[in-house]
Amino acid sequence: PKRTLRVYLKYGGPNKIPAIDRLDRISRPGRRAYAGLDRMPRVLNGLGRAIISTSKGLMTAQRARKEHVGGEILCYVW
């Protein structure tokens, strides 16, 4: 079966300003970036999110710390 990831973008205010200011791709096919539990990234001192691919699925870095797993850093979002 084919899996699909749906992302719903949020816009606010009368001018429809996007809630996501920036998205940086970290891991690339030529250069994979991995983080263990002790080196899990924090984006903008907790204001942003890091998306991590773990053995338990996709999750934020904050949740990966709670579940005590490391993985591949896919992107930073803020």
N, C-alpha and C positions, 0 to 999 in steps of 0.2 A: 504494500500500500504506500502511496505517496503522501508524505507529511507536508503540511503547509503552516507557515508562520504568518499570522496576520498582525499587522501593526496599524492601530488607529491613531491618527495624528490629532492633537488637540490644538485648537485655535481659540484665542480669547480676546475680549474687548470689541469695541465697535469697528476697529480697523482690521480685525482678524489677524492679530500678531501670532506667529507660531510659538508654541510652548517650548519646542526644542530649538535651542540657539545654535548648537553645533554638534556634529557627530564625527568622531575621528576613528578611522579604521586602524587597528593596531596590528593584528595578525594578518599576514599576507601569504600567498602561496610560496613566495621565495624566502620569506622570513617569518617563521612561526614564533609567537611570544607566549611563553608559559609562566604561570605563577603558582608556587606552592602555597600552602596555608599560611606560612609565616611571612610571605611577600605579596599578599593580596593587595592590589592597588586601591587607593582612595582618590577619587576624582574631585578636585576643587574643595578639599577638606570636607567631603560628605555632601556637597550640594549637587554633584553630578553622579552618574552611575557608570559602572564598568560592567559590561555584559561578558560572562564567562561561560565557556562550554566545558562541562564537567562530565564525569561518568554517570551522574544522576540527572543529566539534561542541562538545558540552558537556564542560567540564573544570574542574578546580580552578584557582585563581589561581596556585598553585605550578607546575602543569604548563604553564599558559599562559605564564608567565615563561620556562620552559625552551624552549618552542616559538616564542618571540618573536612572540606574537600578543596583541592586545587584544580587547575585546568588551564585551558587555552584562553587568553584574553582576546576577545573578538573586537570590541570597540568601546570607546568612551562616549557617553552622551551627557550633554548638559544644555 
